[in-house]
Amino acid sequence: MNPKLFLATVLATACYIPFIAFSAETTKKNKAEKSTFTSSAEFGFLYKTGNTKSGDIKTGVNVKYEKEKWLSLLDLNLLIKKTEQEYGDGKTHLKTTQQKWSFTSQTNYTFNSVSKNYIYGNASYENSRFGNFDSQSSVSTGWGRNWYKTDKASFFADVGPGFKSDVKKVTDSIDQERENSLIIQAQALYLRKINEHVEFKQNFIAKYAPKNGENSKYKAETSITTKLIKTLQLKFTFTVDHNTQVESGKEKTDTQTAMTLVYSF
């Protein structure tokens, strides 16, 4: 058996052990405490007219489950952009020029009620119609720690081995190709409540492929969320995506600036 595929299977299994345990735990009856779920949905839209017409839609859903030693997170995101272009018949139409959707799931298990250490399982997938890759997916499992936590700020970081699969885009000279890599994944998350209405968040993810010539992926996301009413917030986000190995003529770094409304429920 291919060693990389074998390790990927082991990591994927380890990644979902927390979910299996969570499902078993939630089937127990007569619990002293109820399960705690929080979720939110965000939506942003921009439409330009005049010399150039374009439309952008950004939406996402975030789900969080936290109970005793378990913490599970699920993020779903979608981005679509259409731009006015002129065709051979002289008429102009809105054409899709960017389309990307992604999901990230992670579950943490803290060793005991007073420990700051935890083990985690992480899985992610990204599909980009106009990006450097058709799709990028990964699984990882490892150790993390809640390094700092107060009522106003917190800092989490984790690291572990993983497996990444990048599907390269088809070109006139290149057929579809899949690159599988063993990686070291590291993540860091910093949260800061500036005041009762404003929160700052900084997230960084590195998926480093040690083997020479293989693609490593880095992502940083900075956001500021302002509470408008109890369940509605305004969110400003700046995201940087960087791949070390891309097709000739493509940019290694992509950035995205967004403003969305977030509804918590």
N, C-alpha and C positions, 0 to 999 in steps of 0.2 A: 504493500500500500504506500502511496505517495506520502512522505513524512509531513508535508505541509497540509495536505488534506486531512490526515489523521489528527494533527494538532488543532486544525480548525474545528473538527468535529468535537474534540475534547473541550475546547474553549466555548463553543456554542452550547454544549451541554451544561458546562459550569455556569455559563451566563444565565441560563434559565432555571437553574436549581432554585434560586430565591423565589422565582415566580411559582414554581411547583409547590414549594413549601408554603408560600403565601396562600395558594388556593386551598391546600389542605387545612391550613389554620383557619381560614374563613368558613369552612364547613362545620366547625365545632359549634355546638349549641351552648346556650346559657353562659355566654361570656360576660365578664364583669364590665368590660368596656366595649363600646361600639367602634366599628371601623371608621376611620377619618379620611374622607375624600375631599379634595378641593380641586376646582377646575376653572379654566378661563378660556375665552375665545377672543381673538383679535382680528381686526379687519381694517385695511387701508386702501384707498382708491384715489388715483390721480388721473385726470383727463385734461389734455391740452388741446386748444384749437388755435387757429390763426394760420401762419405760414406753414406750420407742421402740426399734424394731429397725432396724438398718441394717447394710449390708455394703459395704466398700470394697476394691477390688483395684487395685494398681499394679504394673506389670511393664515391663521394658525390656530391650533387647539393645544392646550397644555393641561395635563391631568397629574395630580399628585396624591399619593396614598401614604399616610404615615401612621404607624401604630406600633407602640412598644419598641422593639428592636428593628423594625422594618421601615424602609423608606423606598418607595417606587415612584419613578418619574417617567412620563411619556410626553414627547413633543412632536407635533405634526405641523408642517409648514408648506405653503404653496405660494409661488410667485409667477405671475403671468404678465407679459408686456406686449402690447400691440402698437405698431408704428405705421403711419401712413406711407405707402410706397406707390410709385407710378409704374403701371404695367405697359406692355407693348401696345395696347389699344388706346393709350393716352389717358385712361381712367385711373384714378387713385383708389386704393383699397387699404384697409387696416390689415396688416400682416403680422403674425406672431413672430417677434424677434427675440423673446426670452421666455423660457418656461422651465421651471424647476420645482420639484417637490422633494421633501425629505421627512424622515422620522428618526428620532433617537429615543431609546429606552434604556433606563438604568435602574437597577435595584441594589440597595445597600443593606447589609445586615450588620448591626452593631453588636459587638461581643457581649456587652452587658450594659445595664442602665447607667452606669457611671463612666464607662470607657469612652474614649474619644476615637478609638480605632474601629474600622469596619472593613469588611470584604465586599466586593461589588461585582456585578455582572453587567456588561454594557453591549448593546447592539445598535448599529446605525445603518441607514441606507439613504443615498441621495441619487436622484435621477435628474439629469440636466440635458435638455434638448439642444441647447446651443453652447454648452460649456466645453471644457477641455476633454471631458470624459462622458460617455453615455450614462454610466452609473458608477458609483463608488460605495462599497459596503465594508463593514468591519465588525468583528466581535472581539471582546477583550474581557479579562477578569483579573483581579488583583487586590491590592491592599490600599486603604485610604485612611485619612485621619482628619478629624475636625480640629484644626490647629488653634482656632480662636473663635469664641462665640460670646457675645454680650447681647443686651437688649437692642443695641443699635447697629452692631456689625458682626459679621462672621466670615471665616475663611476656611474652605475645604480644599483638599488636594488628594489625588490618588494616582497610582501608577501600577502597571501590570503588563504582561505579555499579551499579544493578540495576533489576529490574522486579518489581513485586508485584501480585498479583491477589487481591482479597477478594470472596467471595460472601456477600451479605447474606441474612439469614433471611427466609423468607416470612411475612408477617403478613396479617391480614384486609384491610388497606388497601394493602399493598405486595406486588407480585409479586417473584419472585426476581430480584435485580439483582447484576451483577458490576461491581466498580470496579477498573479497571486503572490503575496508577500507576508513574511513574518514580521511583526512590528512590535515596538515598545510604545504603549499608549500612556500619556500623562495628561492629567486634567487639573485645572485649578479654578475655583469659583470664589469671588469676593463679593459680598453684599454689604451695603451701607445705607442705613436710613438717615437721610440728611435732616429731615424733620418728619412730622406726622403725616405729611402729604406727599413727600418726594423720596424716592428710593433710587439708589445707584447700584448698578450690577456690572461686574466685569467677569467674563468667562473666557478661558483659554484652553484649547485642546491641541495636542501634538500627537501625530501618528507617525512615528519615526521608523523607517525601514533601514536597518543597518547594512544590508547588502548593497554594494556599489552598483549604481545604475538603476535602482528601483525607486519608485516615486514615494516621497514622504509628503504628508499633508498636514498643514497647520491652519488653525482657525481661531480668530479672536473676535469676540462680540462685546460691545459696550452699549449699555442702555440706561436711560433715565426715565422713570415712570412717575407721572404726576397724578394724584388722585383728584378727580373732578367731583364725583359724588361717592357714596358708599361702595357701589358696585361697578363704577365706570372710571377708567383711567386713560390718560393720554401717554403714549409711549414713543420715545425717540430712540432709534437703534442705528448703530454703525457697525458693520460687519466686514472683516477682512478674511478672504480665503486665499491660501497660497499652496501651490503644488510645485515640487522641485523639478519634476520631469514632465514636460508637456510637448505636444506636437510643434514642429517648427512653424513659426509665424504666429503662434498663440501666446498670449500674455500669461505669465506664471501667477500673477496676483489679480484677484477680482475684489472689488469693494461694493458695498451696498449701503445706502442710507435710506431709512424708512421712518415714517410717522404713522402710527396706527392707534385706533381706539381699542381698548381692552375691556371686556365685560367679564366679571367674575361671578361664578354661580356655584 
